[in-house]
Amino acid sequence: MGRALFGALGLFLLNILLYCGHAQDALLHIEPNWSPLFTGEKVTFICDLKEGNIADWVYSFNLNDHWTNYRPENRFTSSSLTTGDSGEYQCAAYHKYSYVIRRSNKVSLSVSAEKPKAQLRKDSPVEGRVTLTCSVGFSSSSSSGWKYFWYREDETTSEPLKTGDGVLLQRGSISPSGGGVYWCRGGRGGRGAPVYYTEYSHPVATNRAVVKPNWPEIYSGETITLTCGIEEGGGSEWEYEWRTPDYYTPPNPRGSMMTSSVRGDYSCKGRLKDGASTTEWSDAFMLKTSAKPKAQLRKDSPVAGRVTLTCSVGSSSSSSSSSGWKYYWYKHNKTSEPLKPGAYVLLQSGSISPSGGGVYWCRGGRGAPVYYTEYSHPVVTNRAVVTLQHDWPEIYSGETITLTCGIEGGGGSEWEYEWRTPDYYTPPNPRGSMMTSSVRGDYSCKGRLKDGASTTEWSDAFTVKTSHVPRPVLTVSPSWTSPGDSVTLTCSVEPPSAGWRFFWYQAVPELSLYYTYELLAGNTTGTEQDSYILHGQTHTAGYVCRAGRGDPVFYTLYSDVKFVWSGGVNPAASLTVSPHRLQHFSTESLSLSCEGNSAEWRVMKADESGFMSSCSYWGQMTGSTCNTDTRASSGVYWCESATQSSNAANITTHSGDVILVSSVHPVTEGHSVTLGCMLRTKDLLHNVDFYKNDKLLPNGVGGELLISAVTKSDEGFYKCRGRNSPPGLETLTSAESWLSVEHPEEAASSSVFLLLLVVGLVSGVLLIFLLILCCYRKSKASSISRSQRTNQSPATDHMINQGETQDGHYAALLHGDSCLYETIRGSGQRKQGTNDEPEESIYQNVTM
């Protein structure tokens, strides 16, 4: 007994210890955990143990210091809450077997007696749609447990809206698809349908008020109607309030008002008849009045042969349907009855398409009674145009042209024509076109109906400008050729225009005159293209062109003769220059000899400006040789017979102290050539540098530059310059000369041609003639101290012949004699300051 009592006492003390040491081993929480709670809502208290089997425990709940009996469930659901249920709550768990008691934390519960009211907010429209947001208190719907229910038009009788009822339902927000009056309320609790609802929100109208006039622009004297429109919400349930420039109207069921043209701002808003909600005030509509308008009549360019007349009122871009205008059309007389759709016009909104020419008016009208604008100005649909028979930008003296006055869409006997010309004015007459020679000035015309009711406007002036007969410009490319090259001739007439045909001619020497022109083969009717290609050009030749147009053909002048130069030797016609070099001193005379299959020759020269002249102007022609009377001048020289032109030589003369000694003819590839540097004293300058295209070349030997095996890459501009020139002798620099290189087959073709020529001249008479000519040339060579070796061996064909001399000084220098600087200095001082002229001169001539 004592032991039992002691054990019970120990168990009691253990329970006391457990109770004191584990007061919060249980956790009390409330579902739902909302704050605040409202009267009528229910909550569930849950006593949660952190361990153990729930079935081994019994539970008691302390409600306002009143513990319930122990029960096996750890949950306790309250009845509908009242304000008296506010307070602190706690639970305790008692273990059935160990007699352990565990108590929970204390939880406060607050119950509000005031039922909440939902708040409804309307946000500004975005992309034309309004957003409504419903809320309860300041808590978010997710944390406070509220769900929102939406109603339209009537909150008490209508069912809550659903997603498919024309709105976009979101968390606490909707986006109505149209105008209307909306309410909302919140609800929470229970499963499925809520068991607790808030009060309904205040109503919100989503409709928008807009002031709408009859038409966008108002004119003095009109009576207009302004309408207060409730977008998607009109009808008898609305009343309207107006603010005008003169007064304010209280709510009334009239949705529109009539007013005269009183300027100022007008705005309105709608109010539900029961006063529950209103729209906002509309944007102000500013009424402006203008003076009585005049209709504008516009004639558009013809489309598919028909003219369109368009009538409009005002400068706005509003269509006639939006501005209320209807258009009335009149023809010939604005007092006549308005036209109707029929055979003569095609009526459209604001436009007609007349089927024929005439004089038209229009005016606009709108409203009831009709308010009319002023009549438009009259418009004649026909148009006068002066045209030239040919579309030529320029007319030349001697041409005959035809000018025509055309009445677009209105030609025929009912029209007479008036002309204004540079010389006179013509009264109305039935002649629609006139012929005139090339009289300069302005020509214009207009058409007049024979009854004089209306005329077209004067046409735009057509200006006839006559110019002197043009001389086309002929260009050749390239101007210097090798045998077999193609050459392009281009003929230009300024200003260029359509209609020209181009005719191409070869200039045939007329020894007693100048040149005659022969049409090139296959060129009888000319070419439409302004260029012509010559294939296989083999020798020097001159060409001209001219253009023609019209019927009968009007021709331009002939162009100047343009030559295609060939430096290669042509055995049928060749030029020999003595001294045999391209550069000469300005004090030297030249001997130019012609050889070939002709008995009569003339020597021609083209100077730097392109002016051509024969030997008779600047020298003396003796047989086939031309000797210059005075100092030679720069230019391109060649020989001409009645059938042939020789090779050309681009000879330059210089006033400096030094010239370059170079070959007159092109050098054949593989052959050698020697360049020298000669003083005005005819001495060869030893201490000298040679340049190609302004680049210094390796030093020559003994004052010469030897190129032992010439290639095409050796072509270029060469010059020489004395080294260490004493002060005042800066002119010891020669001008440049072009060294031309030809292919071996080109040179071979010349030799073959020569061989055939010799074979063809084996008759006795011609042989005697050649012997006489040979004797004559030998005697001529003694006078010019120069051997002309046209058909020597290829190795020396284009070299300076060191065995033949022009004078003693030159021969001595070629063989290595020294040069005295005293003589050089004296010559240089006389020419000081003129060293630039030769270089410019040679450049211009080389590129001719």
Buried (B, 14 or more C-beta within 10 A) or exposed (E): EEEEEEEEEEEEEEBEEBBEEEBEBBBBBBEBEBEBBBBBBBBEBBBBBEEBEEEBBBBBBBBEEEEEEBEEEBEBEBEEBEEEBBBEBBBBBBBEEEEBBBBBBEBEBEBBEEEBBBBBBBEEEEEEEBBBBBBBBEBEBEEBBBBBBBBBEEBEEEEBBEEEBEBEBEEBBBBBEBBBBBBBBBBBBEEEEBBBBBEBBEBBBBBBBBBEBBBEBBBEEBBBEBBBBBBEBBEEBBBBBBBBEEEEEEBEEEBBBEBEBEEBEBBBBBBBEEEEBBBEEBEEBEBEBEEEBBBBBBBEEBEEEBBBBBBBBBEEEBEBEEBBBEBBBBBBEBEEEBBEEEEEBBBEEBBBBBBEBBBBBBBBBBBEEEBBBEBBEBBBBBBBBBBBEBEBEBBBEEBEBEBBBBBBBBBEEBBBBBBBBEEEEEEBEEEBBBEBEBEEBEBBBBBBBEEEEBBBEEBEEBEBEBBEEBBBBBBBEEBBBBBEBEBEBBBBBEEEBEEBBBBBBBBBBEEEEEBEBEEBEEBEEBBEEBBBEBEEBBBBBBBBBBBBBBEEEBBBEBBBBBBBBBBBBBBBBBBBBBBBBBBBBBEBBBBBBBBBBBEEBBBBBBBBEEEBBBBEEBBEBEBBBBBBEEBBBBBBBBBBBBEBBBBBBBBBBBBBBBBBBBBBBBBBBBBBBBBBBBBBBBBBBBBBBBBBEEEEBEEBEBBBBEBEEBEEEBBBBBBBBBEEBEEEBBBBBBBBBBBBBBBEEBBEBBBEBBEEEBEEEEEEEEEEEEEEBEEEBEEBBEEBBBBBBBEEEBEBBBBBBEEBBBEEBBBBBBEEBEBEBEBBBEBBBEBEEBBEBBBEBBEBBBEB
